[in-house]
Amino acid sequence: MRIALITESFPPDVNGVANSVVRVAEHLVARGHQPMVIAPAPSSSARGVTGARPYPVIRIPSVPLPRYRGFRFGMPSARLTDALVSHAPDVVHLASPFFLGARGVAVANQRNLPTVAVYQTDIAAFLRNYRLAWGEDITWHWIRTIHNGADRTLAPSSTSVTDLVAQGIHRVHRWGRGVDTARFQPSKRSAAVRRALAPNGEMLIGYVGRLAAEKRLDLLAPVSRMPGVRLVVVGDGPGRKDAEKHLPDAIFVGQRGGDQLARIYASLDVFVHAGPHETFCQSVQEAMASGVPVVAPAAGGPVDLVRPGLTGTLVPPGDGVAIASAVAALVADPELRERYGLAARDSVAGRTWAAIGDELVGHYSEVLRGRATRPRLAVAA
């Protein structure tokens, strides 16, 4: 198959959307398909680090997002239309569609091209956290229009499926995310990493992800103050200064990736996440693959990933005291940590990117086989 992937984010961006698109494109190439990626152009300072890909990547002019200049959104233009027409795809894959994706679904429908829209970002929650809640109803209307213009919507968790259906979005199916179980594994645990991060033998509690308001890192303050514990924060983003203010006792190591990130994950004693608006939460899955027990809110993606009493603990969303209490219970019980960690690793063993990628190709094939003429909501091109 020839697939056009239209994405709102792509490397050098570091986020779940960019990472999953890279993984999907790599899998399609490995299976003999012909993907093409259409993505926003990076900033001029980052263009030299985009790297070569074994598939074409068409860059669309972009501008920085207000209040979040680390993220750029593509400006829909004739370049997108020309790229689609030139590639002649069998399926158009819309990754977290909003700006480019809206133009993409409109052009695809004009040319009778099958479309699969992948919901990945809780944009409404994003707006609330950046004090733009006045635009939430408008945003949901726009998301609903885009997704109902597609042949099929894929959502990453049971919670996001429920949310989309409640918002009037049709033809929603669940499609999760894979994890690199070869890279993220317990054997990467490193005594050197532990000495560097906890020179006095403290227990290592870690967070990995973007540093932004919606991640609610302020809720980790009680954990950072626990005796005998060292909180390690991995990542970067527009909320770093605020996070450092809330967590003065934590270690901020910045953005990490590859085997270095894998060693940090595996060297943790407990992984902790506080944000209640995750549509999936890949960092939780990577921690589990690394054999680390997880404490996370009982909301969004973690509800599907963490099995309370088996692989970790789910706590009420927005409750920093409950997070600290769950962490304290694990810190005090090495046998419980070991049992949870082993079960966590086992629970994600079959969720490889190859398996998830084959599942996605199955969705493409079903859309192609079952596509019939049906009314579509118009999306302005």
N, C-alpha and C positions, 0 to 999 in steps of 0.2 A: 504493500500500500504506500501511497504518497500522502504524507500528513503534514499539514501546516500547523505549527504551534504558535499561537499568538499569545504573548505573555506580557503582563504588566511589569515584570521584574526579571532580570537575568544577570549573571556575573558580569562585572565584578561585584554586584550587589550580593550581600550575604543575608539570606532570609529563607524561609521555608518555600516560598513560591519559586525563587530562582533555583534553589537546590533541586526541587522535584522536577522542574522542567529539564534541567541538565540530565538527571537520572532517566527520565522518560526518553529523551532524545538519544541518549547512549544505548538504551535498551532497544529502541526501534532500529538503530543501525546494526546492533548485534544480531537482531532477528531478520535482517535482510530488507527492512523497510527503508523508505527514503523520507526522512523528516527535514523540514526547514523551520527555522525559528525566526519569528518577527518580534522584536523587542525594542524598548526605548534605548536611545543612545546614552552611554554613560557621560558623566561630566568630562570636560576636556582634560582634567588632571588624571583621570582614571583610564583613559582610552588606551594607554600603552600596556595595561595589565589585563586586558580582556582575554588573551590567549587564543590559540587556534583551535578549531573544532572540526570533527570529521563530517560536518554537515553545514550547509549554508546558514548564516545568521544575518538577517537583514535588520539594520538599525534605523529606527524612526526618530526624527527630531524630538527632543524632550526638554522639559523645564523642571526646576526643582519644586517640590511640594511645599507650600507655605507652612511655616512652623515645624517643618521636618525636612530640612534641606538635604539630608542624606539620601532621600528617596526622590526619584525623578519619575514623572509620568509622561508617557509618549503622547505626542500631538497627532491625532488621526489625520492622515493626509493621503494624497494620491499614491504615495510610495507604498503604502500598505496594500492598496487595491492592485497596483502593478505587480507586487510580489506574489499575491495570491493567484492572479491570472497566469503569471509566468510559471509558477510551480504546478498548477493544475492538480490540486490535491484531491484525493478520494474522500478525506475527512479533514475538517478544520477543528483543531483542539484549542479551546479558549481557556487559558490558565488564569484564574482569579479575575475574570473579565470586568472591566469598569470603563476605562478610557479607550485603549486600543481594542479591547474586547467588544465594546459596543459597535465600533466601526466594523470589526471583523464579522460579527454575526449578521450585521446588515448586508455587507457585501456578499457573504456566503449565501444568504437567503435570496438575494437578487439573482445569484447564479445557480441556485438550486443545489448548493453544496451541503452535504450532511455536516452537522455540528455537534460537538460534545463540549459542554461548558463545565469546568471544574471549579467548584466553590472552595476557596481556601482562606479567605480573610474576612473576619467579622468587622467590616468597615463601619457599621453602625456603632459598635462599641468603641472603635478607634475614634470616631467623631466625638463621642461622649467624653472620652478621656482627654481630648484636646479642646474641650469646652466649645464644641461645635454641635451640640445636641439639637439645636434648632434645625439642622439639616437632616436629621435621622429619617423622618417620614419621606422626604424627597429622595434620600439615598435608597431606601427600601423600594420605592416605586421604580427607580432606575434599575436596581438589581433584578427586580421581578420582571421588568420588561426585557432585559438582556437574556435572562435564563429561560423565560418562557418563549423566547425566539429561537432557542436551541432545540435540537432533537432530543437531547438527554442532558440532565445535570447530574454530576457526580459530587457527592459530599463526603468528607473524610471521617465522619463520626456519626453515631446515632443521634447525638444532641443536635448536630448541624442539620441532619436530615429532618428532624422534627421541627427545627426553627424555620427551615425553608418551606416546608409544607404549610406551616402555620401562617407564613407570609404570602401564601397563594401561589407558590412556585410548583409547577407540575413536572411529572416525569423525572422524579428525583431517585437516584440510586446511590448506594453507599460504596465508596471506593477509598480504601485506606492508603497508607504510605509504607514504603519498604524501609529497611534498615540494613546497613552494611555490617552484617554479623561477623565478617572476617576482620574488619578494621576495629569495630567496637566489641571487645571481648575481655573477660576477666584476666586473661594472661598478660594484658598490657599494664597491670598494676605495677607501680614503680616505687621502690624505696627511695630513690633519688628525688622524685617528684614530691613525695611525702615529706622528706627532710627539708626541701626548699620551701614548701608551703606551711609546714608545721614543725619548725625546728625544735620545739619543746614537746613534741609528741602529742599535740592536740588531735582530737578527732576532726576529720575534714568533712565539712558539710558544703555541698556545692550547688551553684546555680549556673546554667549555661543558656545563653540566649541574648536577644536584643535588650538593650537598656533603654526602656521607654516607659511612659506613664502607665500604659495599659498592662504592663507586666507586674505592677504592684510590688516592687522590690522593697518598698517601705515596710511591708508586712513581715519582712525577714529580720527586722531590728531586734526582736526578742531572741531570735536564734543567735545573732551576732554577739549578744551580750552573755551568752551561756558560758559558765566556767568550763575550761578544758576543751573548748570547741573553737575551731577556726573556720569562719565562713569565707568561701572562695567564690568570687563572682567572675565568670568568664563571658566576655562579649563587650560590645560597645554600642553606642547609639545616642540619640538626642537627650536621653534621660540620665546620662552618666553623672553629671554634676549633682543632680538631685539625689541619685542613689548613693553617691559618696557622702552626701550630707546626712542621709538617713542611716547609713551603715559605716560609721567612722572606724569601727573595729575590724571591718572586713578587708580582705585582700582583693584588689581589682587587678586582674592580669591582662585585661584587654582581649582583643579578638584572637582566637586560636583555631587551628584547623588541622586536618589530616591526622597523622599518627601522634602529633603533640597533643591534640585534643583528646584522642583516644586514651593516652596515658593519664591525662588529668581525670577523665571520667572514671577509669578503672581504679584510680588511686583514692577516690572518695570513699567515705564510709556511709554517707547518706546523700541522696540527691533531693533537692527541694525546689518546688516551683510554686508560685503564689498567684500568678495571673489567672483570672476566672473566665477569660474570653478566648481561650484557645480552641480553634476549630479541630485541631489534631494534637499538637504538642510533640513535635519530633524529638526534642531534647529529652523528654521523659522516656521515649522508646530507645534512644541511644544509651541512656543511663542503664536501662533495664538490660539491654544487650551486653553492657559492660559488667553485669552482675552486681548492680548497686540497687539497694532498696530505695523506694521513692515515697516522698510525702508531697501530696499535691491537692488542690481544691477539688471538691466533688462537683465539678462543672466542666462542660465542654469535652474536649478530647480525652483528658485523663480518665474520665468515667469509663471509657471503653478499654483503656490501656492498663490501669492499675486495679488489681483485685485485692480489696482490703482483707487483711489477715492472711494473705498468701504472698503477694509481691510488694506490698507497701501499705500506705495508709492514706485514705481520702479524708479531708477535713472540710468543715463548712467554709464556703467561699468568703474571703474578706476577713478571716479570723486569724490574726497573727499569733495570738496566744495559743490557739489550737494547733497551729503549725509548730510552734516551739514545744508544746507538750508531746506531739507525735515524734518530733526529732529526739527529745529527751528520752523517750521510751526506747528508741532504737539505740541511742548512744549507750544506754545502761545495760543493754542485752546483746552481747556479741553473738550468741547462738541464734537469736532472732534475726539479726542482720544477715548472718550467713544463710539462714534458711530462706529468707525473703530474696536475697541476692541470687541464689541458685534457681529458685522458682521464677524469678524475673527473667533470667537468661533463657530458661526453657520456654517461657511463654511467648517469646518473640523469635524463636529459632526458625520458624517457617515463614517469617515475614520478610524474606529477601526482596531486594529490588527486582530481581528476575521474576519471582512469583507475582509480585504486584504489577510489574510491567506486562506480563502475559494476561493478567486479569483486565488491564486497561485495553489491550488489543482485542480482547473478547468483547468489551463494550463497543469498540469501533465496529467490529464485525456485526454485532447485533443491530446497531444503528443502520448499517448498510443493508443488512438482510431485511429488516423490518420496516424500512422507511417507506412511508406511503404519503400521498398527498393529504395534507391537513392544513387547516387555517393556522397562520402564524401571526403573532403580534408584531406589528411593524416596529423596527428600530431605525431611527433616522441615520442615514449614512452621511 
